[in-house]
């Protein structure tokens, strides 16, 4: 979206303008809850298993068989 069109849309919809006793027309994402949900969904277990078998993998991108991962 063009920046001018975005600016116009914000102006027309009063986005980012404070209105006492009103809520914004959008819902803010709860990034903390989203992160906790990912961790509870298995990402933390995957990370621990991956790094426990090869701690260097966290820092330099190395597989469990010690081959360097390409970026």
Steps between C-alpha positions, in 0.01 A plus 500: 500500500630843414600706805272788392202265469580352840524847653167598345337183634634567851370856480155399368456224760651704787752224558762590763290794620409498868128515574404504866282203601537333160698197394702478181343331195762224513617244751861501612674164487610365836854402398579355842202263491583404141857416603386294799258315273783411260716380787217290637438367148836323497752761383677504838528122508636499143753769591617316812533169315690664213739696720550232765638260242727768353530828695706659220191489278357798685793723418631398159226292340637148524299179456517216751744327264722811526445622143468877467158617386492736203340839555 
